[in-house]
């Protein structure tokens, strides 16, 4: 990831710096996978309104706020599903959106499963994403994350995409951007997968440089809480569910050194509020060690895969399928909802002549996180739900199920989530008398 010299640097220092850049560029060029020498030429009939051509890599222009002049490429399969998921696939240094399209299998998998793939593309000379500047490391601060968020907004508007199924994955610089996106926009992304990256905030600089040698060398070590606070600080005040994270790293990475693997695990287990002791460890392939944190299944809150003896260019065919399994996009259906060890619900009602507002607080009193929940309750006779927040409610009367929103689906042990609804009534304005969480009866608070 080449750096930009400080404009006030002495001439001699600048020469040395440029020599360093020249030495580093081949390393990053090595991350170009086995992509064809000539990337597929995208359809340049830029879509300014309406959908882009199906089953063709298409450049979209005028997609919204774009402070760093990124380019947007989109792949929509012919068999795109209703309310499709969106995968943001972020390229490596010296790469491009079309290179990512050619060098990975997401296009083929999109054809199979019906999701949309969005390929952001850098135009600055380094072809590296900005994961260093203060602007990039805060929500809405500017630079590349804002442009990528605009691309997502354009795609969800145009295709009616499922805002609860937006995902990010990237390689090298793209892996670092994946960490940044999940920190800046935890309310947007359901999960991410980072191949050869570093934690959110690790590459931060204040002098305009794109390169942080201490981070790349693996010498920045922080506590889990310190790393977690960096990610949380990108969106102060956000209390909703944080994205799940899958982390890949080779033990012989000589560009972004292997200690960054452990530091990412520290960060995302703290962000997710789960133990740093693995809940499961296995070897899915020779030379691989996979650890899962906060759960034992394919969609654990954090999953980490260490590749013994592998360098920086670790991405290989077949890995995208494992990413889709972690995202839940491989056709295997939604992850089963875990049963809480215990739960408590308090409900308060404010009523008037023909209507009421109910405020409900659900507390996980068990010792393991609940990742995905449904709250069941029976409305008193004569009541009908007319609106709500924090969940979706169905049906509107009788036995009602409130299903978590995208931003509050995880309830850590000891944590609570607050939701509510409005209802009409015919005289009985009482609160529900009993609740179940994922089928488990809850105590009354």
Secondary structure as GFF3:
##gff-version 3
##sequence-region A 1 445
A	DSSP	alpha_helix	11	29	.	.	.	ID=ss1
A	DSSP	beta_strand	58	60	.	.	.	ID=ss2
A	DSSP	beta_strand	71	76	.	.	.	ID=ss3
A	DSSP	beta_strand	86	90	.	.	.	ID=ss4
A	DSSP	alpha_helix	97	103	.	.	.	ID=ss5
A	DSSP	alpha_helix	106	113	.	.	.	ID=ss6
A	DSSP	beta_strand	116	121	.	.	.	ID=ss7
A	DSSP	alpha_helix	143	159	.	.	.	ID=ss8
A	DSSP	beta_strand	166	171	.	.	.	ID=ss9
A	DSSP	alpha_helix	173	184	.	.	.	ID=ss10
A	DSSP	beta_strand	191	195	.	.	.	ID=ss11
A	DSSP	alpha_helix	213	216	.	.	.	ID=ss12
A	DSSP	alpha_helix	224	232	.	.	.	ID=ss13
A	DSSP	three_ten_helix	233	235	.	.	.	ID=ss14
A	DSSP	beta_strand	244	250	.	.	.	ID=ss15
A	DSSP	alpha_helix	259	272	.	.	.	ID=ss16
A	DSSP	beta_strand	280	282	.	.	.	ID=ss17
A	DSSP	beta_strand	288	293	.	.	.	ID=ss18
A	DSSP	beta_strand	302	307	.	.	.	ID=ss19
A	DSSP	alpha_helix	319	327	.	.	.	ID=ss20
A	DSSP	beta_strand	343	351	.	.	.	ID=ss21
A	DSSP	beta_strand	355	364	.	.	.	ID=ss22
A	DSSP	beta_strand	370	371	.	.	.	ID=ss23
A	DSSP	beta_strand	374	378	.	.	.	ID=ss24
A	DSSP	beta_strand	384	389	.	.	.	ID=ss25
A	DSSP	beta_strand	391	394	.	.	.	ID=ss26
A	DSSP	beta_strand	399	404	.	.	.	ID=ss27
A	DSSP	beta_strand	410	411	.	.	.	ID=ss28
A	DSSP	beta_strand	416	424	.	.	.	ID=ss29
A	DSSP	beta_strand	435	437	.	.	.	ID=ss30
A	DSSP	beta_strand	440	441	.	.	.	ID=ss31
A	DSSP	beta_strand	443	444	.	.	.	ID=ss32
###
